[in-house]
Amino acid sequence: MKILVVGSGGREHALVWKLAASPRVRRMWVAPGNAGIGLEDLASGAGRVECVPISAEDLDQLLEFARTHHPDLTVVGPDNPLALGIVDRFQREGFSIWGPNQSAARFESSKAFSQSFMEKYGIPTARAGVFTEAGPAREFVASLGGRCAVKADGLALGKGVLMCEDREQAYRAVDEILVRRSFGAAGSSVIIQEFLEGIEVSLHALCDGRTALLFPTSQDHKRALDHDQGLNTGGMGTYCPTPFLSEAELEQAGRAILNPWLAGCAREGIDFKGILYPGLMLTKQGPKVLEFNARFGDPETQVYLTRMENDLLELLEASVSGNLSRCRLQWKPMASVCIVIASAGYPGPYQKGKPIHGLAEVAGLPGVKVFHAGTSLNRADVVTNGGRVLGVTALGADLAGARNAAYAAVDRIRFEGAQCRRDIGWRALEQTREQV
């Protein structure tokens, strides 16, 4: 088979790495890819993955590439192309493509749509309001006592959520999104949710329009600094599985969320084929959905796919064709941890072009895989080309072992200004110590 993968981040590198392991893949292009993606070999022995210089959001050029090269399947990684309707355009020309269409992608591209859908179909979520004007938004903030999450409605690279502890902080957040438009068009409306107390985890479910296969839980670390300090980022590290839900509790949470979601999609005529990624808060009243995403998480993809035993190509084909009911997910009985190494200044302004050292040394470590996110080539040198640069991922018999292996690899990688959190997985390890 010939595969086209759209995207350039750590999520896409993980998808490419896993798809390249399928013996059926004879050729793979990635648009635009990154320095690490271009070094992946196909397990079929048919050669190396090829990066093509087309932006993930340039739908015209991507479609023209497909017309010329005729991929058997296109796999879309990031949220923006999905929101722009890449699936609809490819399908209209007869190309097989994996990912939700533009209507289904609204679960992520519009938090207002998603919130309304959850309330309509009884999916457990936070009390919330949607506003386009600052005055009514401030009134709702006051009704919550100021403790709330203020969210830009549209896509904002994972950074359009402002957590507020009091009224003044929440008023400033409303002004930043609705008045100053710090997130541009994504902030044309704002969603204000009550502050939910508990432990946050990530759920993922592979869907084909009728069936949803639930993944184990993972836990992302959104804040830039240790102990959940600093600004929100796109994710500074994650691990899988988490100890916060038993298998029975996970199945129960999945039923409470996915069953009404699937029923609602059927009633609304939404044909969702792809990954549904609910962010979940485990409250004293039970699990509640914070928001929906319509694609794999990043860096959750890195820990899921290093644990997955299935041929990912077969799963994606079943998702596209509506045959997921015939599939069963299989996982290595191990833990996986991903540590993100970021550029100095991230999630604020940062410099690019810093040479990265130690990658060849780390490549030989057992159980370790370095997924590239913001990298490029400068002649023969791999250099930084983004805020989140690398996702250093390791497998271990348990969380502590995987975490130690990941940090041992992190410590061998160097570039000017490199930063990472040193506490990935702390909640799970703390709970484990309490249970001993």
C-alpha positions as CSV (number, residue, x, y, z in Angstrom):
1,M,0.0,0.0,0.0
2,K,0.9,3.6,-0.5
3,I,0.2,5.9,2.5
4,L,0.2,9.7,2.7
5,V,0.4,11.1,6.3
6,V,-0.4,14.8,6.9
7,G,1.4,16.7,9.6
8,S,4.8,17.4,11.1
9,G,4.7,17.0,14.9
10,G,5.5,14.4,17.4
11,R,2.0,12.8,17.0
12,E,2.7,12.4,13.3
13,H,6.1,11.0,13.8
14,A,4.6,8.3,16.1
15,L,1.9,7.6,13.5
16,V,4.5,7.3,10.8
17,W,6.7,5.0,12.9
18,K,3.8,2.7,13.7
19,L,2.4,2.6,10.2
20,A,5.9,2.0,8.8
21,A,6.0,-1.2,10.9
22,S,3.2,-2.7,8.8
23,P,4.6,-5.2,6.3
24,R,1.9,-4.0,3.8
25,V,3.3,-0.5,3.4
26,R,5.4,-0.2,0.3
27,R,5.7,3.6,0.1
28,M,4.9,6.4,2.5
29,W,4.9,10.2,2.1
30,V,4.6,12.7,4.9
31,A,3.6,16.3,4.3
32,P,5.5,18.2,5.5
33,G,7.2,15.8,8.0
34,N,10.3,16.7,10.1
35,A,13.9,15.6,10.4
36,G,13.1,12.4,12.4
37,I,10.2,11.3,10.2
38,G,12.5,11.4,7.2
39,L,14.8,8.8,8.8
40,E,12.2,6.1,9.3
41,D,12.6,2.9,7.3
42,L,9.6,0.8,6.0
43,A,9.5,-2.6,7.6
44,S,8.6,-4.1,4.2
45,G,12.1,-3.3,3.1
46,A,10.8,-1.0,0.3
47,G,12.8,2.0,1.4
48,R,12.5,5.0,3.6
49,V,9.7,7.4,4.4
50,E,9.7,10.5,2.2
51,C,9.0,14.0,3.4
52,V,7.3,16.4,0.9
53,P,7.4,20.2,1.5
54,I,3.6,20.8,1.6
55,S,2.0,22.5,4.6
56,A,-0.6,20.4,6.4
57,E,-3.1,23.3,5.9
58,D,-2.4,23.7,2.1
59,L,-5.4,21.5,1.1
60,D,-5.1,22.5,-2.6
61,Q,-1.5,21.2,-2.9
62,L,-2.2,18.1,-0.8
63,L,-5.0,17.2,-3.1
64,E,-2.9,17.8,-6.2
65,F,-0.2,15.6,-4.7
66,A,-2.8,12.8,-4.2
67,R,-4.0,13.2,-7.8
68,T,-0.5,12.7,-9.0
69,H,0.7,9.9,-6.6
70,H,-2.6,8.1,-5.8
71,P,-2.1,7.1,-2.2
72,D,-4.2,4.1,-1.1
73,L,-4.9,5.8,2.3
74,T,-4.3,9.3,3.6
75,V,-3.9,9.7,7.4
76,V,-4.5,13.1,8.9
77,G,-2.8,13.9,12.2
78,P,-3.4,17.6,13.2
79,D,-6.7,19.3,14.0
80,N,-6.5,22.3,11.6
81,P,-6.7,20.3,8.3
82,L,-9.7,18.4,9.7
83,A,-11.4,21.6,10.7
84,L,-10.7,23.0,7.2
85,G,-12.4,20.0,5.6
86,I,-9.6,18.0,4.1
87,V,-11.5,14.7,4.6
88,D,-14.5,16.1,2.7
89,R,-12.4,17.3,-0.2
90,F,-10.4,14.0,-0.6
91,Q,-13.6,11.9,-0.4
92,R,-15.3,14.0,-3.1
93,E,-12.4,12.9,-5.4
94,G,-12.6,9.3,-4.4
95,F,-9.6,9.1,-2.1
96,S,-9.7,6.9,1.0
97,I,-8.8,9.1,4.0
98,W,-8.8,8.6,7.7
99,G,-10.1,11.3,10.1
100,P,-13.4,12.9,10.9
101,N,-15.0,15.1,8.2
102,Q,-15.6,18.8,8.7
103,S,-19.0,18.3,10.4
104,A,-17.6,15.7,12.8
105,A,-14.4,17.8,13.5
106,R,-16.7,20.4,15.1
107,F,-16.3,18.5,18.3
108,E,-12.9,20.1,18.5
109,S,-13.1,23.1,16.2
110,S,-16.0,24.6,18.2
111,K,-16.1,24.2,22.0
112,A,-19.5,25.8,21.9
113,F,-20.9,23.1,19.6
114,S,-19.3,20.4,21.8
115,Q,-20.7,21.8,25.0
116,S,-24.2,22.1,23.6
117,F,-24.0,18.5,22.2
118,M,-22.9,17.2,25.6
119,E,-25.8,19.0,27.4
120,K,-28.3,17.9,24.8
121,Y,-27.4,14.2,25.0
122,G,-26.7,13.8,28.7
123,I,-23.0,13.4,28.6
124,P,-21.5,14.3,32.0
125,T,-19.8,17.6,31.8
126,A,-19.3,20.9,33.7
127,R,-21.9,23.6,34.1
128,A,-21.0,26.1,31.4
129,G,-22.1,29.2,29.4
130,V,-21.2,30.4,25.9
131,F,-20.8,34.1,25.3
132,T,-19.9,36.5,22.4
133,E,-20.0,39.7,24.6
134,A,-17.8,40.5,27.6
135,G,-20.6,41.8,29.8
136,P,-22.8,38.7,30.0
137,A,-19.6,36.6,30.3
138,R,-18.5,38.6,33.4
139,E,-21.9,38.1,34.9
140,F,-21.6,34.3,34.5
141,V,-18.1,34.5,36.0
142,A,-19.6,36.2,39.0
143,S,-22.3,33.5,39.4
144,L,-19.5,30.9,39.6
145,G,-17.6,33.0,42.2
146,G,-14.7,33.5,39.8
147,R,-13.3,29.9,39.9
148,C,-13.7,28.7,36.4
149,A,-12.1,27.8,33.1
150,V,-12.3,30.4,30.3
151,K,-11.9,28.9,26.9
152,A,-11.6,30.3,23.4
153,D,-14.3,28.6,21.2
154,G,-12.0,27.7,18.3
155,L,-8.7,26.0,17.7
156,A,-5.8,27.7,19.6
157,L,-2.9,25.2,19.5
158,G,-3.9,23.7,22.9
159,K,-3.3,27.1,24.6
160,G,-6.7,28.8,24.5
161,V,-7.8,27.6,28.0
162,L,-7.2,30.0,30.9
163,M,-7.7,28.6,34.4
164,C,-8.9,31.2,36.9
165,E,-9.0,31.2,40.7
166,D,-10.9,34.4,41.4
167,R,-13.2,36.9,39.7
168,E,-10.5,39.5,38.7
169,Q,-8.4,36.7,37.1
170,A,-11.5,35.5,35.2
171,Y,-12.5,39.0,34.1
172,R,-9.0,39.5,32.7
173,A,-9.3,36.1,30.9
174,V,-12.6,37.1,29.3
175,D,-11.1,40.5,28.2
176,E,-8.0,38.7,26.8
177,I,-10.1,36.4,24.6
178,L,-13.2,38.5,23.7
179,V,-11.9,42.1,23.8
180,R,-8.2,41.9,23.0
181,R,-8.7,38.8,20.8
182,S,-5.4,37.3,21.9
183,F,-6.4,34.1,20.2
184,G,-7.7,35.7,17.0
185,A,-10.7,34.3,15.3
186,A,-10.7,31.3,17.8
187,G,-11.9,33.8,20.4
188,S,-15.0,35.1,18.6
189,S,-16.9,33.4,21.4
190,V,-15.9,32.2,24.8
191,I,-17.0,29.2,26.9
192,I,-16.9,29.5,30.6
193,Q,-17.0,26.3,32.6
194,E,-17.3,25.8,36.4
195,F,-14.0,24.8,38.0
196,L,-14.0,21.0,38.4
197,E,-11.9,19.5,41.2
198,G,-10.2,16.1,40.7
199,I,-7.6,14.3,38.6
200,E,-7.5,14.9,34.9
201,V,-6.9,12.1,32.5
202,S,-7.1,11.6,28.7
203,L,-9.4,9.1,27.1
204,H,-9.1,8.0,23.4
205,A,-11.6,6.0,21.4
206,L,-11.1,4.8,17.8
207,C,-14.4,5.2,16.0
208,D,-16.0,4.1,12.7
209,G,-19.4,5.9,12.9
210,R,-21.1,3.0,14.8
211,T,-18.4,1.4,17.0
212,A,-16.0,3.0,19.5
213,L,-12.9,1.1,20.7
214,L,-11.8,2.6,24.0
215,F,-8.0,3.0,24.7
216,P,-6.5,2.8,28.2
217,T,-6.2,6.0,30.1
218,S,-3.2,8.3,29.8
219,Q,-2.3,11.6,31.6
220,D,-0.9,14.7,30.0
221,H,1.0,17.4,31.8
222,K,-0.2,20.7,30.3
223,R,1.7,23.3,32.4
224,A,5.2,24.3,31.3
225,L,6.9,23.9,34.7
226,D,7.2,21.3,37.5
227,H,4.3,21.0,40.0
228,D,1.9,22.2,37.4
229,Q,3.2,25.8,37.4
230,G,3.6,28.1,34.5
231,L,1.6,28.6,31.4
232,N,-0.5,26.1,29.5
233,T,1.3,24.4,26.7
234,G,0.5,21.8,24.0
235,G,1.7,19.1,26.5
236,M,5.0,18.6,28.2
237,G,4.8,14.9,28.8
238,T,2.5,12.0,29.4
239,Y,2.4,8.3,30.5
240,C,0.1,5.3,30.0
241,P,-1.6,3.6,31.7
242,T,-2.7,5.6,34.7
243,P,-3.7,4.0,38.1
244,F,-6.8,6.3,38.6
245,L,-9.5,4.1,37.0
246,S,-9.8,0.3,37.3
247,E,-10.7,-1.6,34.2
248,A,-14.3,-1.8,35.4
249,E,-14.4,1.9,36.2
250,L,-12.9,2.7,32.8
251,E,-15.5,0.6,31.0
252,Q,-18.3,2.3,33.1
253,A,-16.9,5.8,32.2
254,G,-16.7,4.7,28.5
255,R,-20.3,3.7,28.5
256,A,-21.5,6.9,30.2
257,I,-19.7,9.0,27.6
258,L,-19.5,7.0,24.4
259,N,-22.9,5.5,24.3
260,P,-24.8,8.8,24.4
261,W,-22.2,10.3,22.2
262,L,-22.7,7.6,19.5
263,A,-26.5,7.9,19.9
264,G,-26.3,11.7,19.5
265,C,-24.1,11.4,16.4
266,A,-26.6,9.0,14.8
267,R,-29.4,11.4,15.6
268,E,-27.6,14.4,14.3
269,G,-26.3,12.7,11.2
270,I,-22.7,13.0,12.2
271,D,-20.5,10.2,10.7
272,F,-17.5,10.3,12.9
273,K,-14.6,8.2,11.6
274,G,-11.4,8.8,13.5
275,I,-10.2,9.3,17.0
276,L,-12.4,10.9,19.7
277,Y,-10.3,12.2,22.5
278,P,-12.3,13.4,25.6
279,G,-10.4,15.2,28.3
280,L,-11.8,13.9,31.5
281,M,-11.9,15.2,35.1
282,L,-12.4,12.5,37.7
283,T,-14.6,14.4,40.2
284,K,-16.2,13.1,43.5
285,Q,-19.5,13.1,41.5
286,G,-17.9,10.8,38.9
287,P,-16.0,11.4,35.6
288,K,-17.0,14.5,33.6
289,V,-15.9,15.6,30.2
290,L,-13.9,18.9,30.0
291,E,-13.8,19.0,26.3
292,F,-13.6,16.8,23.1
293,N,-10.8,16.6,20.6
294,A,-11.2,15.0,17.2
295,R,-7.7,13.6,16.7
296,F,-5.0,11.8,18.6
297,G,-3.5,13.7,21.5
298,D,0.1,14.9,21.4
299,P,2.1,13.6,23.3
300,E,-0.5,10.9,24.2
301,T,0.0,9.3,20.7
302,Q,3.6,8.5,21.6
303,V,2.8,6.5,24.7
304,Y,-0.2,4.7,23.1
305,L,1.5,3.6,20.0
306,T,4.7,2.3,21.7
307,R,2.3,0.1,23.8
308,M,0.0,-1.0,21.0
309,E,0.5,-4.5,19.6
310,N,-2.0,-4.2,16.7
311,D,-1.1,-3.3,13.1
312,L,-2.2,0.3,13.1
313,L,-2.9,0.2,9.4
314,E,-5.5,-2.5,9.8
315,L,-7.2,-0.5,12.6
316,L,-7.3,2.7,10.5
317,E,-8.7,0.8,7.5
318,A,-11.4,-0.7,9.7
319,S,-12.3,2.8,11.0
320,V,-12.7,4.1,7.4
321,S,-14.7,1.1,6.2
322,G,-17.0,0.8,9.3
323,N,-15.6,-2.6,10.4
324,L,-14.2,-1.8,13.8
325,S,-16.6,-4.2,15.5
326,R,-14.4,-7.0,14.1
327,C,-11.3,-5.6,15.8
328,R,-9.9,-5.9,19.3
329,L,-7.2,-3.6,20.7
330,Q,-4.1,-5.3,22.1
331,W,-1.6,-3.7,24.4
332,K,1.9,-4.6,25.8
333,P,1.6,-5.3,29.5
334,M,4.1,-2.4,30.1
335,A,4.1,1.3,31.0
336,S,5.2,4.0,28.5
337,V,6.4,7.5,29.4
338,C,7.0,10.4,27.0
339,I,9.1,13.4,28.2
340,V,8.9,16.5,25.9
341,I,12.1,18.6,25.5
342,A,11.1,22.1,24.5
343,S,12.9,25.3,23.3
344,A,13.8,28.0,25.8
345,G,10.9,30.4,26.2
346,Y,8.2,28.0,25.1
347,P,5.2,28.4,25.2
348,G,6.2,32.0,24.6
349,P,8.6,33.3,21.9
350,Y,11.6,31.0,21.2
351,Q,14.5,30.7,18.8
352,K,15.0,28.1,16.1
353,G,18.0,26.6,14.5
354,K,19.8,25.3,17.6
355,P,21.9,22.1,16.8
356,I,20.7,19.0,18.6
357,H,23.4,16.6,20.0
358,G,23.1,13.1,21.4
359,L,20.4,11.7,19.2
360,A,22.6,8.9,17.7
361,E,23.7,7.9,21.2
362,V,20.1,7.7,22.5
363,A,19.0,5.7,19.4
364,G,20.9,2.7,20.7
365,L,19.2,2.6,24.1
366,P,16.8,-0.4,24.6
367,G,13.1,0.4,24.9
368,V,13.7,4.1,24.0
369,K,12.2,5.9,21.0
370,V,12.8,9.6,20.3
371,F,9.9,11.1,18.4
372,H,10.7,14.4,16.6
373,A,8.2,17.3,16.8
374,G,9.9,20.7,16.1
375,T,13.0,19.7,14.1
376,S,14.5,20.2,10.7
377,L,17.7,19.6,8.8
378,N,20.4,22.2,8.3
379,R,22.6,20.3,5.8
380,A,23.4,17.1,7.8
381,D,22.6,18.5,11.2
382,V,19.3,18.1,13.1
383,V,18.3,21.5,14.5
384,T,15.4,22.9,16.5
385,N,12.4,24.2,14.5
386,G,9.6,24.6,17.0
387,G,8.5,25.1,20.6
388,R,8.2,21.4,21.5
389,V,11.2,19.8,19.9
390,L,11.4,16.1,20.9
391,G,9.3,13.5,22.7
392,V,11.6,11.1,24.4
393,T,9.6,8.0,25.0
394,A,10.5,4.8,26.9
395,L,8.8,1.5,27.8
396,G,9.3,-0.2,31.2
397,A,7.9,-3.0,33.3
398,D,6.2,-0.3,35.4
399,L,5.8,3.4,35.5
400,A,8.9,4.0,37.6
401,G,11.0,1.9,35.2
402,A,9.7,3.6,32.1
403,R,10.1,7.1,33.7
404,N,13.7,6.3,34.7
405,A,14.6,5.1,31.3
406,A,13.0,8.1,29.6
407,Y,14.9,10.6,31.8
408,A,18.2,8.8,31.4
409,A,17.7,9.3,27.6
410,V,16.7,12.9,28.1
411,D,19.9,13.6,30.0
412,R,22.0,12.5,27.0
413,I,20.3,14.9,24.6
414,R,21.6,18.5,24.4
415,F,20.8,21.8,22.6
416,E,21.1,25.4,23.7
417,G,18.2,26.4,25.9
418,A,16.6,22.9,26.2
419,Q,14.0,22.6,28.9
420,C,11.7,19.9,30.2
421,R,9.6,19.0,33.2
422,R,11.3,16.7,35.6
423,D,8.1,15.4,37.3
424,I,6.2,13.6,34.6
425,G,4.0,10.9,36.2
426,W,4.3,12.4,39.7
427,R,0.6,11.9,40.5
428,A,0.6,8.2,39.7
429,L,3.8,7.6,41.6
430,E,2.5,9.5,44.6
431,Q,-0.7,7.5,44.7
432,T,1.3,4.3,44.4
433,R,3.4,5.3,47.4
434,E,0.2,6.0,49.4
435,Q,-1.1,2.6,48.6
436,V,2.0,0.8,49.8
